[in-house]
């Protein structure tokens, strides 16, 4: 009976962690192609100061649009939304990814490499236009 309870508890834990708001990863190579084709919305969750210094070209500054987030996203709920933050250990991206998911977007991904991986790969950034 103890083994059965342990098995049930383990399976509940595994299924809960599988649905704990994790978002599929997207590679720098895929993001580069999407930037070129303009077929995704990129959300930078590094803060406005970092955003101003450099972000993925075309990305939106989550801090600046958070209050009117819904207005900043496309009407089509199947649109690809890519959230990113500083790098692989940064979890700030979840704020934007979860906000998009709550608004009904079904195709939300995470560039886990973040802006640090993007620049380390030699990709160009865009500075904020003021």
N, CA, C and O atoms as a GROMACS GRO file, in nm:
protein
  520
    1UNK      N    1   0.081  -0.119   0.000
    1UNK     CA    2   0.000   0.000   0.000
    1UNK      C    3   0.087   0.127   0.000
    1UNK      O    4   0.055   0.225  -0.067
    2UNK      N    5   0.198   0.123   0.076
    2UNK     CA    6   0.288   0.239   0.080
    2UNK      C    7   0.348   0.264  -0.058
    2UNK      O    8   0.364   0.379  -0.100
    3UNK      N    9   0.382   0.155  -0.129
    3UNK     CA   10   0.440   0.171  -0.263
    3UNK      C   11   0.338   0.234  -0.357
    3UNK      O   12   0.374   0.319  -0.439
    4UNK      N   13   0.213   0.192  -0.347
    4UNK     CA   14   0.108   0.247  -0.431
    4UNK      C   15   0.090   0.396  -0.404
    4UNK      O   16   0.078   0.476  -0.497
    5UNK      N   17   0.087   0.434  -0.277
    5UNK     CA   18   0.073   0.575  -0.242
    5UNK      C   19   0.193   0.657  -0.292
    5UNK      O   20   0.176   0.769  -0.341
    6UNK      N   21   0.312   0.602  -0.279
    6UNK     CA   22   0.432   0.670  -0.328
    6UNK      C   23   0.425   0.687  -0.480
    6UNK      O   24   0.463   0.792  -0.532
    7UNK      N   25   0.378   0.586  -0.549
    7UNK     CA   26   0.366   0.592  -0.694
    7UNK      C   27   0.264   0.698  -0.736
    7UNK      O   28   0.288   0.776  -0.828
    8UNK      N   29   0.151   0.701  -0.669
    8UNK     CA   30   0.047   0.800  -0.698
    8UNK      C   31   0.101   0.941  -0.670
    8UNK      O   32   0.082   1.032  -0.751
    9UNK      N   33   0.167   0.958  -0.557
    9UNK     CA   34   0.222   1.089  -0.522
    9UNK      C   35   0.326   1.134  -0.625
    9UNK      O   36   0.328   1.250  -0.665
   10UNK      N   37   0.411   1.043  -0.667
   10UNK     CA   38   0.514   1.075  -0.766
   10UNK      C   39   0.451   1.113  -0.899
   10UNK      O   40   0.495   1.208  -0.964
   11UNK      N   41   0.350   1.038  -0.941
   11UNK     CA   42   0.287   1.069  -1.069
   11UNK      C   43   0.213   1.203  -1.064
   11UNK      O   44   0.212   1.277  -1.162
   12UNK      N   45   0.152   1.235  -0.950
   12UNK     CA   46   0.087   1.365  -0.935
   12UNK      C   47   0.188   1.478  -0.941
   12UNK      O   48   0.164   1.582  -1.003
   13UNK      N   49   0.302   1.458  -0.876
   13UNK     CA   50   0.408   1.559  -0.877
   13UNK      C   51   0.459   1.580  -1.019
   13UNK      O   52   0.476   1.693  -1.063
   14UNK      N   53   0.484   1.471  -1.091
   14UNK     CA   54   0.535   1.482  -1.228
   14UNK      C   55   0.435   1.549  -1.320
   14UNK      O   56   0.472   1.634  -1.401
   15UNK      N   57   0.309   1.513  -1.309
   15UNK     CA   58   0.210   1.575  -1.396
   15UNK      C   59   0.190   1.722  -1.360
   15UNK      O   60   0.168   1.804  -1.448
   16UNK      N   61   0.199   1.756  -1.233
   16UNK     CA   62   0.185   1.896  -1.192
   16UNK      C   63   0.302   1.978  -1.243
   16UNK      O   64   0.284   2.091  -1.289
   17UNK      N   65   0.423   1.923  -1.236
   17UNK     CA   66   0.538   2.000  -1.282
   17UNK      C   67   0.539   2.012  -1.434
   17UNK      O   68   0.593   2.108  -1.488
   18UNK      N   69   0.480   1.915  -1.504
   18UNK     CA   70   0.473   1.922  -1.650
   18UNK      C   71   0.380   2.033  -1.695
   18UNK      O   72   0.396   2.087  -1.805
   19UNK      N   73   0.282   2.069  -1.612
   19UNK     CA   74   0.187   2.173  -1.648
   19UNK      C   75   0.202   2.297  -1.561
   19UNK      O   76   0.106   2.371  -1.541
   20UNK      N   77   0.321   2.320  -1.509
   20UNK     CA   78   0.343   2.431  -1.417
   20UNK      C   79   0.382   2.559  -1.490
   20UNK      O   80   0.468   2.634  -1.444
   21UNK      N   81   0.319   2.583  -1.603
   21UNK     CA   82   0.345   2.707  -1.675
   21UNK      C   83   0.477   2.709  -1.748
   21UNK      O   84   0.531   2.817  -1.774
   22UNK      N   85   0.531   2.593  -1.781
   22UNK     CA   86   0.655   2.591  -1.857
   22UNK      C   87   0.620   2.614  -2.004
   22UNK      O   88   0.517   2.567  -2.052
   23UNK      N   89   0.706   2.684  -2.072
   23UNK     CA   90   0.682   2.718  -2.211
   23UNK      C   91   0.792   2.656  -2.297
   23UNK      O   92   0.907   2.650  -2.255
   24UNK      N   93   0.757   2.610  -2.418
   24UNK     CA   94   0.857   2.548  -2.505
   24UNK      C   95   0.970   2.646  -2.538
   24UNK      O   96   0.947   2.766  -2.557
   25UNK      N   97   1.090   2.593  -2.544
   25UNK     CA   98   1.206   2.674  -2.577
   25UNK      C   99   1.214   2.695  -2.728
   25UNK      O  100   1.170   2.610  -2.806
   26UNK      N  101   1.269   2.807  -2.766
   26UNK     CA  102   1.292   2.836  -2.907
   26UNK      C  103   1.438   2.880  -2.920
   26UNK      O  104   1.488   2.957  -2.838
   27UNK      N  105   1.504   2.831  -3.023
   27UNK     CA  106   1.648   2.856  -3.039
   27UNK      C  107   1.677   2.994  -3.097
   27UNK      O  108   1.590   3.059  -3.155
   28UNK      N  109   1.800   3.036  -3.080
   28UNK     CA  110   1.845   3.163  -3.137
   28UNK      C  111   1.830   3.158  -3.288
   28UNK      O  112   1.789   3.257  -3.350
   29UNK      N  113   1.863   3.047  -3.349
   29UNK     CA  114   1.853   3.031  -3.494
   29UNK      C  115   1.707   3.052  -3.540
   29UNK      O  116   1.681   3.120  -3.639
   30UNK      N  117   1.613   2.992  -3.466
   30UNK     CA  118   1.471   3.008  -3.500
   30UNK      C  119   1.427   3.153  -3.480
   30UNK      O  120   1.352   3.207  -3.562
   31UNK      N  121   1.472   3.214  -3.372
   31UNK     CA  122   1.436   3.353  -3.344
   31UNK      C  123   1.491   3.444  -3.454
   31UNK      O  124   1.421   3.534  -3.500
   32UNK      N  125   1.615   3.420  -3.496
   32UNK     CA  126   1.675   3.501  -3.602
   32UNK      C  127   1.589   3.496  -3.728
   32UNK      O  128   1.565   3.599  -3.792
   33UNK      N  129   1.543   3.377  -3.765
   33UNK     CA  130   1.458   3.362  -3.884
   33UNK      C  131   1.324   3.434  -3.865
   33UNK      O  132   1.272   3.496  -3.958
   34UNK      N  133   1.269   3.426  -3.744
   34UNK     CA  134   1.141   3.492  -3.716
   34UNK      C  135   1.155   3.644  -3.715
   34UNK      O  136   1.063   3.714  -3.757
   35UNK      N  137   1.268   3.695  -3.667
   35UNK     CA  138   1.293   3.839  -3.669
   35UNK      C  139   1.294   3.886  -3.815
   35UNK      O  140   1.235   3.988  -3.849
   36UNK      N  141   1.364   3.810  -3.900
   36UNK     CA  142   1.374   3.846  -4.042
   36UNK      C  143   1.239   3.842  -4.112
   36UNK      O  144   1.209   3.928  -4.195
   37UNK      N  145   1.158   3.743  -4.077
   37UNK     CA  146   1.028   3.727  -4.143
   37UNK      C  147   0.916   3.807  -4.077
   37UNK      O  148   0.806   3.818  -4.131
   38UNK      N  149   0.945   3.861  -3.958
   38UNK     CA  150   0.845   3.937  -3.880
   38UNK      C  151   0.719   3.853  -3.853
   38UNK      O  152   0.607   3.904  -3.859
   39UNK      N  153   0.741   3.725  -3.824
   39UNK     CA  154   0.628   3.634  -3.802
   39UNK      C  155   0.610   3.596  -3.655
   39UNK      O  156   0.554   3.491  -3.625
   40UNK      N  157   0.656   3.681  -3.566
   40UNK     CA  158   0.638   3.656  -3.422
   40UNK      C  159   0.643   3.790  -3.349
   40UNK      O  160   0.692   3.890  -3.401
   41UNK      N  161   0.590   3.789  -3.229
   41UNK     CA  162   0.598   3.906  -3.142
   41UNK      C  163   0.698   3.870  -3.032
   41UNK      O  164   0.682   3.769  -2.963
   42UNK      N  165   0.800   3.951  -3.015
   42UNK     CA  166   0.902   3.927  -2.915
   42UNK      C  167   0.881   4.021  -2.798
   42UNK      O  168   0.859   4.140  -2.816
   43UNK      N  169   0.888   3.965  -2.678
   43UNK     CA  170   0.868   4.043  -2.557
   43UNK      C  171   0.996   4.035  -2.474
   43UNK      O  172   1.035   3.928  -2.429
   44UNK      N  173   1.059   4.150  -2.453
   44UNK     CA  174   1.180   4.161  -2.372
   44UNK      C  175   1.137   4.190  -2.228
   44UNK      O  176   1.068   4.288  -2.202
   45UNK      N  177   1.178   4.103  -2.136
   45UNK     CA  178   1.136   4.116  -1.995
   45UNK      C  179   1.258   4.147  -1.907
   45UNK      O  180   1.265   4.102  -1.793
   46UNK      N  181   1.351   4.224  -1.961
   46UNK     CA  182   1.473   4.259  -1.888
   46UNK      C  183   1.465   4.394  -1.818
   46UNK      O  184   1.560   4.434  -1.751
   47UNK      N  185   1.356   4.464  -1.833
   47UNK     CA  186   1.344   4.597  -1.775
   47UNK      C  187   1.377   4.704  -1.878
   47UNK      O  188   1.453   4.680  -1.971
   48UNK      N  189   1.320   4.820  -1.861
   48UNK     CA  190   1.334   4.928  -1.959
   48UNK      C  191   1.477   4.977  -1.978
   48UNK      O  192   1.516   5.014  -2.088
   49UNK      N  193   1.556   4.976  -1.870
   49UNK     CA  194   1.695   5.021  -1.882
   49UNK      C  195   1.775   4.927  -1.972
   49UNK      O  196   1.849   4.972  -2.059
   50UNK      N  197   1.760   4.797  -1.950
   50UNK     CA  198   1.828   4.698  -2.033
   50UNK      C  199   1.775   4.704  -2.176
   50UNK      O  200   1.852   4.697  -2.272
   51UNK      N  201   1.644   4.717  -2.189
   51UNK     CA  202   1.580   4.725  -2.321
   51UNK      C  203   1.639   4.841  -2.402
   51UNK      O  204   1.667   4.826  -2.520
   52UNK      N  205   1.656   4.954  -2.337
   52UNK     CA  206   1.709   5.072  -2.406
   52UNK      C  207   1.851   5.048  -2.458
   52UNK      O  208   1.888   5.100  -2.563
   53UNK      N  209   1.929   4.970  -2.384
   53UNK     CA  210   2.067   4.943  -2.423
   53UNK      C  211   2.076   4.846  -2.540
   53UNK      O  212   2.168   4.854  -2.621
   54UNK      N  213   1.982   4.755  -2.549
   54UNK     CA  214   1.983   4.661  -2.661
   54UNK      C  215   1.887   4.546  -2.640
   54UNK      O  216   1.883   4.485  -2.533
   55UNK      N  217   1.810   4.516  -2.744
   55UNK     CA  218   1.712   4.408  -2.739
   55UNK      C  219   1.704   4.341  -2.877
   55UNK      O  220   1.757   4.392  -2.975
   56UNK      N  221   1.639   4.228  -2.882
   56UNK     CA  222   1.616   4.159  -3.009
   56UNK      C  223   1.540   4.258  -3.099
   56UNK      O  224   1.442   4.318  -3.055
   57UNK      N  225   1.584   4.274  -3.223
   57UNK     CA  226   1.516   4.370  -3.312
   57UNK      C  227   1.365   4.347  -3.319
   57UNK      O  228   1.317   4.236  -3.343
   58UNK      N  229   1.293   4.456  -3.297
   58UNK     CA  230   1.148   4.450  -3.302
   58UNK      C  231   1.079   4.409  -3.173
   58UNK      O  232   0.957   4.411  -3.165
   59UNK      N  233   1.157   4.373  -3.072
   59UNK     CA  234   1.098   4.329  -2.945
   59UNK      C  235   1.026   4.444  -2.876
   59UNK      O  236   1.061   4.560  -2.893
   60UNK      N  237   0.927   4.408  -2.797
   60UNK     CA  238   0.852   4.504  -2.717
   60UNK      C  239   0.908   4.504  -2.575
   60UNK      O  240   0.950   4.400  -2.524
   61UNK      N  241   0.908   4.619  -2.512
   61UNK     CA  242   0.955   4.635  -2.374
   61UNK      C  243   0.839   4.603  -2.280
   61UNK      O  244   0.746   4.682  -2.268
   62UNK      N  245   0.844   4.487  -2.215
   62UNK     CA  246   0.735   4.444  -2.128
   62UNK      C  247   0.703   4.545  -2.020
   62UNK      O  248   0.586   4.570  -1.990
   63UNK      N  249   0.807   4.604  -1.960
   63UNK     CA  250   0.784   4.704  -1.855
   63UNK      C  251   0.699   4.820  -1.907
   63UNK      O  252   0.611   4.870  -1.836
   64UNK      N  253   0.726   4.863  -2.029
   64UNK     CA  254   0.657   4.979  -2.085
   64UNK      C  255   0.513   4.947  -2.129
   64UNK      O  256   0.428   5.036  -2.131
   65UNK      N  257   0.487   4.822  -2.164
   65UNK     CA  258   0.354   4.787  -2.218
   65UNK      C  259   0.269   4.702  -2.123
   65UNK      O  260   0.156   4.668  -2.156
   66UNK      N  261   0.323   4.669  -2.007
   66UNK     CA  262   0.255   4.575  -1.917
   66UNK      C  263   0.112   4.616  -1.884
   66UNK      O  264   0.023   4.531  -1.881
   67UNK      N  265   0.088   4.745  -1.861
   67UNK     CA  266  -0.047   4.790  -1.825
   67UNK      C  267  -0.146   4.774  -1.940
   67UNK      O  268  -0.264   4.747  -1.916
   68UNK      N  269  -0.099   4.790  -2.062
   68UNK     CA  270  -0.184   4.775  -2.181
   68UNK      C  271  -0.136   4.658  -2.267
   68UNK      O  272  -0.135   4.666  -2.389
   69UNK      N  273  -0.096   4.551  -2.200
   69UNK     CA  274  -0.034   4.438  -2.269
   69UNK      C  275  -0.123   4.385  -2.382
   69UNK      O  276  -0.075   4.360  -2.492
   70UNK      N  277  -0.251   4.368  -2.355
   70UNK     CA  278  -0.344   4.313  -2.454
   70UNK      C  279  -0.346   4.397  -2.582
   70UNK      O  280  -0.356   4.342  -2.692
   71UNK      N  281  -0.336   4.529  -2.568
   71UNK     CA  282  -0.339   4.618  -2.685
   71UNK      C  283  -0.211   4.607  -2.769
   71UNK      O  284  -0.211   4.642  -2.887
   72UNK      N  285  -0.105   4.558  -2.709
   72UNK     CA  286   0.024   4.548  -2.778
   72UNK      C  287   0.039   4.419  -2.857
   72UNK      O  288   0.131   4.405  -2.937
   73UNK      N  289  -0.051   4.325  -2.834
   73UNK     CA  290  -0.042   4.195  -2.899
   73UNK      C  291  -0.141   4.186  -3.015
   73UNK      O  292  -0.242   4.257  -3.017
   74UNK      N  293  -0.113   4.098  -3.111
   74UNK     CA  294  -0.203   4.083  -3.226
   74UNK      C  295  -0.339   4.026  -3.186
   74UNK      O  296  -0.352   3.958  -3.084
   75UNK      N  297  -0.440   4.053  -3.266
   75UNK     CA  298  -0.574   4.002  -3.240
   75UNK      C  299  -0.581   3.851  -3.254
   75UNK      O  300  -0.659   3.785  -3.185
   76UNK      N  301  -0.499   3.796  -3.342
   76UNK     CA  302  -0.499   3.651  -3.368
   76UNK      C  303  -0.433   3.577  -3.251
   76UNK      O  304  -0.313   3.589  -3.229
   77UNK      N  305  -0.512   3.501  -3.178
   77UNK     CA  306  -0.464   3.432  -3.058
   77UNK      C  307  -0.371   3.315  -3.090
   77UNK      O  308  -0.310   3.258  -2.999
   78UNK      N  309  -0.358   3.278  -3.218
   78UNK     CA  310  -0.264   3.172  -3.255
   78UNK      C  311  -0.127   3.230  -3.294
   78UNK      O  312  -0.036   3.155  -3.328
   79UNK      N  313  -0.113   3.362  -3.288
   79UNK     CA  314   0.015   3.426  -3.320
   79UNK      C  315   0.125   3.376  -3.226
   79UNK      O  316   0.100   3.348  -3.109
   80UNK      N  317   0.245   3.365  -3.281
   80UNK     CA  318   0.359   3.323  -3.201
   80UNK      C  319   0.408   3.439  -3.114
   80UNK      O  320   0.438   3.547  -3.164
   81UNK      N  321   0.415   3.414  -2.984
   81UNK     CA  322   0.466   3.511  -2.888
   81UNK      C  323   0.592   3.451  -2.827
   81UNK      O  324   0.588   3.339  -2.775
   82UNK      N  325   0.702   3.524  -2.833
   82UNK     CA  326   0.829   3.475  -2.777
   82UNK      C  327   0.874   3.570  -2.667
   82UNK      O  328   0.900   3.688  -2.692
   83UNK      N  329   0.883   3.519  -2.546
   83UNK     CA  330   0.929   3.598  -2.432
   83UNK      C  331   1.072   3.558  -2.398
   83UNK      O  332   1.110   3.442  -2.409
   84UNK      N  333   1.150   3.656  -2.355
   84UNK     CA  334   1.288   3.626  -2.312
   84UNK      C  335   1.330   3.727  -2.206
   84UNK      O  336   1.272   3.834  -2.192
   85UNK      N  337   1.433   3.687  -2.132
   85UNK     CA  338   1.491   3.779  -2.034
   85UNK      C  339   1.643   3.775  -2.046
   85UNK      O  340   1.696   3.780  -2.157
   86UNK      N  341   1.714   3.765  -1.934
   86UNK     CA  342   1.859   3.779  -1.938
   86UNK      C  343   1.937   3.660  -1.992
   86UNK      O  344   2.034   3.677  -2.066
   87UNK      N  345   1.895   3.541  -1.955
   87UNK     CA  346   1.970   3.423  -1.996
   87UNK      C  347   1.905   3.297  -1.942
   87UNK      O  348   1.794   3.303  -1.889
   88UNK      N  349   1.973   3.184  -1.954
   88UNK     CA  350   1.914   3.054  -1.918
   88UNK      C  351   1.863   3.043  -1.774
   88UNK      O  352   1.769   2.968  -1.749
   89UNK      N  353   1.922   3.114  -1.681
   89UNK     CA  354   1.878   3.102  -1.540
   89UNK      C  355   1.772   3.204  -1.502
   89UNK      O  356   1.714   3.197  -1.393
   90UNK      N  357   1.746   3.298  -1.590
   90UNK     CA  358   1.649   3.404  -1.562
   90UNK      C  359   1.506   3.351  -1.580
   90UNK      O  360   1.476   3.283  -1.678
   91UNK      N  361   1.421   3.382  -1.485
   91UNK     CA  362   1.281   3.337  -1.490
   91UNK      C  363   1.184   3.453  -1.510
   91UNK      O  364   1.063   3.432  -1.509
   92UNK      N  365   1.235   3.574  -1.528
   92UNK     CA  366   1.149   3.691  -1.545
   92UNK      C  367   1.058   3.680  -1.667
   92UNK      O  368   0.949   3.737  -1.669
   93UNK      N  369   1.103   3.607  -1.769
   93UNK     CA  370   1.024   3.591  -1.892
   93UNK      C  371   0.884   3.540  -1.862
   93UNK      O  372   0.789   3.569  -1.935
   94UNK      N  373   0.870   3.463  -1.753
   94UNK     CA  374   0.742   3.401  -1.721
   94UNK      C  375   0.631   3.503  -1.702
   94UNK      O  376   0.514   3.474  -1.729
   95UNK      N  377   0.665   3.623  -1.655
   95UNK     CA  378   0.562   3.726  -1.635
   95UNK      C  379   0.491   3.756  -1.767
   95UNK      O  380   0.368   3.762  -1.771
   96UNK      N  381   0.567   3.774  -1.874
   96UNK     CA  382   0.508   3.804  -2.004
   96UNK      C  383   0.444   3.680  -2.066
   96UNK      O  384   0.335   3.687  -2.122
   97UNK      N  385   0.512   3.567  -2.056
   97UNK     CA  386   0.458   3.444  -2.114
   97UNK      C  387   0.326   3.405  -2.050
   97UNK      O  388   0.231   3.369  -2.120
   98UNK      N  389   0.319   3.414  -1.919
   98UNK     CA  390   0.195   3.379  -1.848
   98UNK      C  391   0.086   3.482  -1.875
   98UNK      O  392  -0.032   3.447  -1.885
   99UNK      N  393   0.124   3.610  -1.887
   99UNK     CA  394   0.025   3.714  -1.918
   99UNK      C  395  -0.035   3.690  -2.057
   99UNK      O  396  -0.156   3.705  -2.076
  100UNK      N  397   0.048   3.652  -2.153
  100UNK     CA  398  -0.001   3.623  -2.289
  100UNK      C  399  -0.092   3.500  -2.286
  100UNK      O  400  -0.197   3.498  -2.351
  101UNK      N  401  -0.052   3.400  -2.211
  101UNK     CA  402  -0.132   3.278  -2.200
  101UNK      C  403  -0.269   3.309  -2.137
  101UNK      O  404  -0.371   3.257  -2.183
  102UNK      N  405  -0.271   3.392  -2.036
  102UNK     CA  406  -0.397   3.431  -1.970
  102UNK      C  407  -0.488   3.508  -2.065
  102UNK      O  408  -0.610   3.503  -2.051
  103UNK      N  409  -0.428   3.578  -2.161
  103UNK     CA  410  -0.507   3.652  -2.260
  103UNK      C  411  -0.559   3.559  -2.371
  103UNK      O  412  -0.632   3.603  -2.459
  104UNK      N  413  -0.520   3.432  -2.364
  104UNK     CA  414  -0.571   3.334  -2.460
  104UNK      C  415  -0.477   3.297  -2.573
  104UNK      O  416  -0.516   3.225  -2.665
  105UNK      N  417  -0.353   3.344  -2.568
  105UNK     CA  418  -0.257   3.309  -2.673
  105UNK      C  419  -0.211   3.165  -2.652
  105UNK      O  420  -0.175   3.126  -2.541
  106UNK      N  421  -0.214   3.087  -2.758
  106UNK     CA  422  -0.188   2.943  -2.751
  106UNK      C  423  -0.047   2.905  -2.796
  106UNK      O  424  -0.004   2.791  -2.773
  107UNK      N  425   0.026   2.998  -2.859
  107UNK     CA  426   0.156   2.967  -2.916
  107UNK      C  427   0.262   3.056  -2.852
  107UNK      O  428   0.319   3.144  -2.917
  108UNK      N  429   0.287   3.032  -2.723
  108UNK     CA  430   0.382   3.113  -2.646
  108UNK      C  431   0.508   3.032  -2.623
  108UNK      O  432   0.503   2.919  -2.574
  109UNK      N  433   0.623   3.090  -2.658
  109UNK     CA  434   0.751   3.021  -2.641
  109UNK      C  435   0.848   3.107  -2.563
  109UNK      O  436   0.823   3.225  -2.537
  110UNK      N  437   0.959   3.045  -2.527
  110UNK     CA  438   1.061   3.108  -2.443
  110UNK      C  439   1.197   3.094  -2.510
  110UNK      O  440   1.240   2.983  -2.541
  111UNK      N  441   1.264   3.206  -2.534
  111UNK     CA  442   1.402   3.200  -2.582
  111UNK      C  443   1.489   3.196  -2.457
  111UNK      O  444   1.528   3.299  -2.403
  112UNK      N  445   1.520   3.074  -2.412
  112UNK     CA  446   1.592   3.058  -2.286
  112UNK      C  447   1.733   3.115  -2.289
  112UNK      O  448   1.789   3.149  -2.185
  113UNK      N  449   1.792   3.125  -2.407
  113UNK     CA  450   1.927   3.182  -2.418
  113UNK      C  451   1.927   3.328  -2.373
  113UNK      O  452   2.029   3.380  -2.327
  114UNK      N  453   1.812   3.393  -2.386
  114UNK     CA  454   1.799   3.531  -2.342
  114UNK      C  455   1.884   3.628  -2.423
  114UNK      O  456   1.946   3.590  -2.523
  115UNK      N  457   1.886   3.751  -2.379
  115UNK     CA  458   1.962   3.853  -2.451
  115UNK      C  459   2.111   3.825  -2.441
  115UNK      O  460   2.186   3.860  -2.532
  116UNK      N  461   2.156   3.762  -2.333
  116UNK     CA  462   2.300   3.731  -2.320
  116UNK      C  463   2.340   3.627  -2.425
  116UNK      O  464   2.448   3.638  -2.484
  117UNK      N  465   2.257   3.527  -2.447
  117UNK     CA  466   2.285   3.426  -2.549
  117UNK      C  467   2.276   3.484  -2.689
  117UNK      O  468   2.354   3.449  -2.777
  118UNK      N  469   2.180   3.572  -2.709
  118UNK     CA  470   2.160   3.637  -2.839
  118UNK      C  471   2.286   3.715  -2.878
  118UNK      O  472   2.336   3.702  -2.990
  119UNK      N  473   2.337   3.797  -2.785
  119UNK     CA  474   2.456   3.876  -2.816
  119UNK      C  475   2.581   3.789  -2.823
  119UNK      O  476   2.668   3.815  -2.906
  120UNK      N  477   2.590   3.685  -2.739
  120UNK     CA  478   2.706   3.594  -2.742
  120UNK      C  479   2.712   3.520  -2.876
  120UNK      O  480   2.820   3.481  -2.921
  121UNK      N  481   2.596   3.500  -2.939
  121UNK     CA  482   2.591   3.433  -3.069
  121UNK      C  483   2.624   3.529  -3.183
  121UNK      O  484   2.624   3.492  -3.300
  122UNK      N  485   2.653   3.654  -3.146
  122UNK     CA  486   2.691   3.753  -3.247
  122UNK      C  487   2.573   3.818  -3.318
  122UNK      O  488   2.590   3.883  -3.421
  123UNK      N  489   2.455   3.801  -3.262
  123UNK     CA  490   2.336   3.860  -3.323
  123UNK      C  491   2.326   4.008  -3.288
  123UNK      O  492   2.367   4.050  -3.179
  124UNK      N  493   2.272   4.085  -3.380
  124UNK     CA  494   2.260   4.230  -3.360
  124UNK      C  495   2.143   4.262  -3.269
  124UNK      O  496   2.040   4.194  -3.268
  125UNK      N  497   2.161   4.367  -3.191
  125UNK     CA  498   2.052   4.416  -3.106
  125UNK      C  499   2.007   4.551  -3.162
  125UNK      O  500   2.074   4.613  -3.245
  126UNK      N  501   1.895   4.592  -3.114
  126UNK     CA  502   1.838   4.720  -3.151
  126UNK      C  503   1.830   4.802  -3.024
  126UNK      O  504   1.794   4.749  -2.918
  127UNK      N  505   1.862   4.929  -3.032
  127UNK     CA  506   1.852   5.018  -2.915
  127UNK      C  507   1.714   5.085  -2.916
  127UNK      O  508   1.652   5.100  -3.022
  128UNK      N  509   1.667   5.125  -2.799
  128UNK     CA  510   1.536   5.192  -2.790
  128UNK      C  511   1.541   5.324  -2.864
  128UNK      O  512   1.640   5.396  -2.862
  129UNK      N  513   1.431   5.353  -2.931
  129UNK     CA  514   1.421   5.479  -3.005
  129UNK      C  515   1.355   5.582  -2.914
  129UNK      O  516   1.237   5.570  -2.879
  130UNK      N  517   1.430   5.682  -2.878
  130UNK     CA  518   1.374   5.789  -2.790
  130UNK      C  519   1.376   5.920  -2.862
  130UNK      O  520   1.334   6.021  -2.807
   0.00000   0.00000   0.00000
